[in-house]
Amino acid sequence: MSNNRFETDAIRIQVAQTEEKEHSNPVFFTSSFTFEDAEEMRATFAGEKDRNIYSRFTNPNAEELVRKVCTMEGAPFGYAHATGMASVYATFAALLNAGDHLLSCRSIFGSTHTLFTKIFPKWNIETTYLDVADMDTWDDAVKPSSKVFYLESPTNPALEVIDLELVADFCRKHNLIFIVDNCFATPYLQRPMEFGAQLVIHSATKYMDGQGRVMGGIVVGEKELIEEIYTFSRSTGPAISPFNAWTISKSLETLAVRMDRHCDNALQIAQRLEKEEKVEYVLYPFLPSHPNYAIAKKQMKAGGGMLSFNVKGGIVAGRNFLNALQMCSLTANLGDTRTIATHPASTTHAKLTEEERNEVGISPGLIRISVGLEHVEDIWEDIIQALQKI
């Protein structure tokens, strides 16, 4: 592991220079790599020599991205995928077998919920959702077939912050693989492996790229688990493209400064929203009013760039708010330089039933804001004028 600090590693970790001695590494647009002779080729395919064979397996740009994120997260190994959901799917598909059982926090990304409830049951893989606020019920949910405990923290979109140390203790007690989706926090704000996680997943499409340009996913963690995920991914083909890996790796050079600004802007917006009459409540991890404020302060450096708030007037008021926005973008993304507003009940979590949405804190008037890097006063002026029109 490097002895440098986070910001330095984000910039200075690079693949080896070519004979051209480039300062910024190139994009390796190639499907395959050549060998000097038959013996080198044999030794490489036999695993005796570590080098690139085919870009579906490894590529210098993907290798650089993985090395960076591993260093950032304090993980020994990793693999980069084409999308965040490819990383989620490949992780579970590699580690679970028919008849296995997984435990998950209830508040998760909508596509992950679809994976657990619509796709995995076809292969006799069962999911039990847990109330993360009631640990007394967890032991009863464990079965002999239980293999994995999965969670997001902060969660999407209710921004619950889950005590990772307590979950790690529970997983050790029941011999469960502990997996954390760290997308909202990024490794700059939270390093789940320091609290006992064994695998950490990111949608690199979000804050890691940070500018809404490319897609990517990455999973890092313990060697034995990553080896299984790599073997599955090498054969099934969800590898990240060299260009996307190059783009995200370059973007990580500015992750720290971007997250500082995201967090500063988001905290100011959250504090102001708490004072507005048309807002019932605000959810932001570093607000003292947040139910998990103490946990967030323990395991996060700052509160992140995401916040949610509930407008009075329900679904009609929520839609009117979105329609009244003039600068903020309405799009199915987050972690962008641009501020983004969404209405989870009718978009990202529309496939959940109303009962399921209520269980994870998605009320009809809930608005999720990915606070961008614009001037905070311009963000606030757009939000407040839209609030005045609902």
C-alpha positions in Angstrom: 0.0 0.0 0.0 1.1 3.6 -0.6 2.4 5.9 2.1 1.0 8.9 0.3 -2.2 10.7 1.3 -5.5 10.2 -0.4 -5.3 13.3 -2.7 -1.7 12.4 -3.8 -2.6 8.7 -4.6 -5.6 9.8 -6.6 -3.3 11.8 -8.9 0.0 9.8 -8.9 -1.1 6.2 -9.2 -0.6 5.4 -12.9 0.3 2.5 -15.1 3.9 2.3 -16.2 5.0 4.8 -18.9 5.4 3.5 -22.4 8.6 4.2 -24.3 7.1 7.5 -25.3 7.5 8.7 -21.6 4.0 10.3 -21.6 3.1 12.4 -18.6 -0.6 11.5 -18.8 -1.2 7.9 -19.5 -2.8 7.0 -22.9 -6.0 5.1 -23.6 -5.1 1.5 -24.5 -7.6 0.9 -27.4 -6.8 -2.8 -28.0 -8.8 -6.0 -27.7 -5.8 -8.2 -27.2 -2.1 -8.1 -26.3 0.8 -9.9 -28.1 3.5 -12.2 -26.8 7.2 -12.4 -27.5 7.2 -16.2 -28.1 5.2 -19.4 -27.4 6.7 -19.9 -24.0 5.7 -16.5 -22.8 2.2 -17.1 -24.1 2.0 -20.5 -22.4 3.3 -19.2 -19.1 0.8 -16.3 -19.1 -2.2 -18.5 -19.8 -1.0 -20.9 -17.1 -0.9 -18.1 -14.6 2.8 -18.3 -14.1 3.3 -14.8 -15.6 1.2 -11.8 -14.7 0.5 -9.7 -17.8 -2.4 -8.6 -20.0 -4.0 -11.2 -22.4 -7.3 -9.8 -23.6 -9.2 -6.6 -22.6 -12.2 -8.6 -21.4 -9.9 -10.0 -18.7 -7.6 -7.0 -18.0 -6.5 -3.8 -19.6 -3.9 -1.2 -18.5 -6.6 1.5 -18.1 -8.8 -0.8 -16.0 -5.7 -1.9 -14.0 -4.9 1.7 -13.1 -8.5 2.4 -12.1 -8.6 -0.7 -9.9 -5.3 0.1 -8.3 -6.5 3.6 -7.4 -9.8 2.6 -5.9 -8.1 -0.3 -4.0 -5.7 2.2 -2.4 -8.5 4.7 -1.7 -10.6 2.0 0.0 -7.7 0.2 1.7 -8.5 -3.0 -0.2 -6.0 -5.5 -1.7 -7.8 -6.5 -4.9 -10.6 -5.4 -7.2 -12.3 -5.6 -10.6 -13.9 -2.9 -12.8 -17.2 -3.5 -14.6 -19.1 -1.7 -17.4 -21.7 -0.3 -15.0 -22.4 -0.1 -11.3 -25.2 -2.6 -11.7 -22.8 -5.0 -13.5 -20.7 -4.8 -10.4 -23.6 -5.6 -8.1 -24.9 -8.4 -10.3 -21.4 -10.0 -10.9 -20.7 -9.9 -7.2 -23.8 -11.8 -6.2 -23.8 -14.1 -9.2 -20.2 -15.1 -8.4 -20.7 -15.7 -4.7 -24.2 -17.2 -4.5 -25.5 -20.6 -5.5 -29.0 -22.0 -5.9 -30.5 -22.4 -2.5 -28.5 -19.6 -0.9 -30.1 -16.9 1.2 -29.0 -13.2 1.5 -29.9 -10.5 4.0 -30.2 -6.9 2.9 -31.1 -3.5 4.3 -34.5 -2.6 3.1 -33.6 0.7 1.5 -31.6 0.0 -1.6 -31.4 1.1 -5.2 -34.4 0.2 -7.3 -32.5 -2.0 -9.8 -30.9 -3.9 -7.0 -34.3 -4.5 -5.5 -35.5 -5.9 -8.8 -32.4 -8.2 -8.9 -33.3 -9.5 -5.4 -37.0 -9.9 -5.9 -37.5 -10.7 -9.6 -34.3 -12.3 -11.0 -32.6 -14.2 -8.2 -35.8 -16.1 -7.2 -35.6 -17.8 -10.7 -32.4 -19.4 -9.5 -33.8 -20.3 -6.0 -31.8 -17.5 -4.3 -33.9 -15.9 -1.5 -33.6 -12.4 0.0 -34.8 -11.2 3.4 -35.0 -7.5 4.0 -34.0 -6.3 7.5 -35.1 -3.3 9.5 -31.7 -1.7 10.1 -33.1 0.2 13.1 -34.1 -2.9 14.9 -31.1 -5.2 15.4 -33.1 -7.4 17.8 -34.9 -8.9 14.8 -31.8 -9.8 12.8 -30.8 -13.1 14.5 -34.3 -14.6 13.7 -33.8 -13.7 10.0 -30.6 -15.8 9.7 -31.0 -19.3 8.1 -28.6 -22.2 7.6 -28.4 -21.1 4.0 -27.6 -17.4 4.7 -24.4 -16.3 3.0 -24.4 -12.6 2.5 -25.3 -9.4 4.3 -25.6 -6.5 1.8 -26.3 -2.8 2.5 -26.0 0.7 1.3 -24.9 3.5 3.6 -26.0 6.2 3.3 -29.1 4.5 1.7 -30.9 5.6 -1.5 -32.9 7.8 -1.2 -33.8 7.9 2.5 -30.2 8.6 3.5 -30.2 6.2 6.5 -26.7 5.8 7.9 -26.0 2.3 9.1 -23.5 1.4 11.9 -21.0 -0.6 9.9 -19.1 -1.9 13.0 -22.3 -3.4 14.4 -23.1 -5.1 11.1 -19.6 -6.4 10.8 -19.9 -8.0 14.3 -23.2 -9.6 13.3 -21.7 -10.9 10.1 -18.7 -12.5 11.9 -21.1 -14.1 14.4 -23.1 -15.7 11.6 -20.3 -16.3 9.1 -21.8 -14.0 6.5 -20.0 -12.1 3.8 -20.4 -8.4 4.5 -20.8 -6.2 1.4 -21.3 -2.5 1.3 -22.4 -0.2 -1.5 -20.3 2.9 -0.8 -21.5 4.9 -3.8 -23.1 7.8 -2.0 -20.2 8.4 0.4 -17.2 7.6 -1.9 -13.9 6.4 -0.3 -13.0 10.0 0.4 -15.8 10.3 3.0 -16.1 6.6 4.2 -13.9 3.5 4.0 -16.2 0.5 4.9 -13.3 -2.0 5.1 -12.0 -0.1 8.1 -15.2 -1.0 9.9 -15.2 -4.6 8.9 -16.7 -4.8 5.4 -15.2 -7.6 3.2 -16.3 -6.2 -0.2 -17.1 -2.6 -1.3 -19.1 -1.8 -4.5 -19.3 1.5 -6.4 -21.2 2.8 -9.3 -18.3 4.7 -10.7 -20.8 6.4 -13.0 -21.7 8.7 -10.1 -19.2 10.6 -8.0 -16.1 8.8 -9.3 -16.7 10.2 -12.8 -18.5 13.1 -11.3 -19.5 14.8 -14.6 -22.2 12.5 -16.1 -20.0 11.3 -19.0 -19.4 7.6 -18.8 -20.6 4.5 -17.0 -18.6 2.2 -14.8 -18.7 0.0 -11.8 -16.0 -1.4 -9.4 -15.9 -3.9 -6.6 -12.9 -4.1 -4.3 -12.1 -6.2 -1.2 -10.6 -9.5 0.1 -8.5 -11.5 -2.3 -10.4 -14.8 -2.1 -13.8 -13.1 -2.8 -12.4 -10.9 -5.6 -10.9 -13.9 -7.3 -14.3 -15.5 -7.5 -15.8 -12.3 -8.9 -12.9 -12.0 -11.4 -13.3 -15.6 -12.6 -17.1 -15.0 -13.1 -16.6 -11.7 -14.9 -13.8 -12.9 -17.1 -16.0 -15.6 -18.5 -19.3 -13.6 -18.7 -17.9 -10.4 -20.1 -19.2 -7.3 -18.2 -15.7 -5.7 -18.3 -15.3 -1.9 -18.4 -14.1 -0.3 -21.6 -10.6 1.1 -21.7 -11.9 4.6 -22.5 -14.4 4.6 -19.6 -11.8 3.3 -17.2 -9.3 6.0 -18.4 -12.0 8.7 -18.0 -13.0 7.6 -14.5 -9.3 7.2 -13.4 -8.6 10.8 -14.6 -11.7 12.0 -12.8 -10.6 10.5 -9.5 -7.7 13.0 -9.5 -10.2 15.7 -8.5 -12.5 13.5 -6.3 -11.4 15.1 -3.0 -11.8 18.7 -4.1 -15.1 17.9 -5.8 -16.5 16.1 -2.7 -15.5 19.0 -0.4 -17.6 21.3 -2.5 -20.5 18.9 -2.9 -20.6 18.5 0.9 -20.3 22.2 1.7 -23.1 23.1 -0.8 -25.3 20.2 0.4 -25.0 21.1 4.1 -25.9 24.7 3.4 -28.9 23.8 1.3 -30.1 21.2 3.9 -29.8 23.8 6.7 -31.8 26.3 4.8 -34.5 23.8 3.8 -35.1 23.0 7.5 -36.4 26.5 7.9 -38.9 26.5 5.1 -42.6 26.2 5.9 -43.5 24.1 2.9 -40.9 21.5 3.8 -42.0 18.8 6.3 -38.6 17.4 7.0 -35.1 17.2 5.6 -32.8 14.2 5.6 -29.0 14.9 5.5 -26.5 12.8 7.5 -24.6 15.8 9.0 -27.8 17.6 10.2 -28.1 17.2 14.0 -31.8 16.4 13.3 -30.9 13.3 11.3 -31.8 10.2 13.3 -28.4 8.6 12.5 -26.3 11.8 13.0 -24.0 10.3 15.7 -23.2 7.3 13.5 -22.6 9.5 10.5 -20.1 11.6 12.5 -18.4 8.4 13.6 -17.8 6.8 10.3 -18.0 9.6 7.7 -15.7 12.6 7.0 -18.6 14.8 5.9 -22.3 14.4 5.0 -22.0 13.9 1.3 -23.6 15.6 -1.7 -27.1 13.9 -1.4 -30.1 15.2 0.5 -33.8 14.4 0.6 -36.7 16.5 1.8 -40.5 16.0 1.9 -42.7 18.8 0.6 -46.1 19.4 2.0 -48.9 18.5 -0.4 -47.8 15.0 -1.4 -47.2 13.7 -4.9 -48.8 16.7 -6.6 -46.6 19.2 -4.7 -43.6 17.1 -5.5 -44.2 17.1 -9.2 -45.1 20.8 -9.2 -41.7 21.4 -7.4 -39.8 19.6 -10.2 -41.8 21.3 -12.9 -41.0 24.7 -11.4 -37.2 24.2 -11.3 -35.3 26.3 -13.9 -31.6 25.5 -13.4 -31.5 22.1 -11.7 -31.6 19.1 -14.0 -34.3 16.5 -14.0 -32.4 13.3 -14.9 -31.8 9.7 -13.7 -28.4 10.2 -12.3 -26.5 11.6 -9.3 -23.0 12.7 -8.3 -22.7 15.1 -11.2 -21.2 18.6 -11.3 -24.7 19.8 -12.0 -27.4 19.8 -9.4 -30.0 17.1 -10.1 -33.6 16.7 -8.7 -35.6 13.5 -8.8 -39.0 12.3 -7.4 -38.1 8.7 -6.2 -41.7 7.6 -5.9 -42.4 8.0 -9.6 -38.9 7.4 -11.0 -36.0 5.5 -9.4 -38.2 3.5 -7.0 -41.4 3.4 -9.1 -41.3 -0.4 -9.4 -41.7 -0.8 -5.6 -45.2 -1.1 -4.3 -46.6 1.8 -2.2 -46.2 -0.3 0.9 -42.6 -1.1 0.0 -41.9 2.6 -0.6 -43.4 3.5 2.8 -41.2 0.9 4.5 -38.0 2.6 3.3 -39.2 6.1 3.9 -40.1 7.1 0.3 -43.2 9.3 0.9 -45.2 10.7 -2.1 -43.7 14.2 -1.6 -40.1 13.1 -1.2 -37.6 15.0 -3.3 -34.0 13.7 -3.7 -31.4 16.3 -4.6 -27.9 15.6 -5.8 -26.3 18.9 -4.9 -23.8 20.0 -7.6 -20.8 22.3 -7.8 -22.6 25.4 -9.0 -22.5 28.4 -6.7 -24.5 27.6 -3.6 -26.6 30.8 -4.0 -27.6 29.9 -7.5 -28.7 26.4 -6.4 -30.7 27.9 -3.5 -32.4 30.5 -5.6 -33.7 27.9 -8.0 -34.9 25.6 -5.1 -36.6 28.4 -3.2 -38.4 29.8 -6.3 -39.7 26.3 -7.1 -40.9 25.8 -3.5 -42.8 29.1 -3.6 -44.7 27.8 -6.6 -46.1 24.5 -5.2 
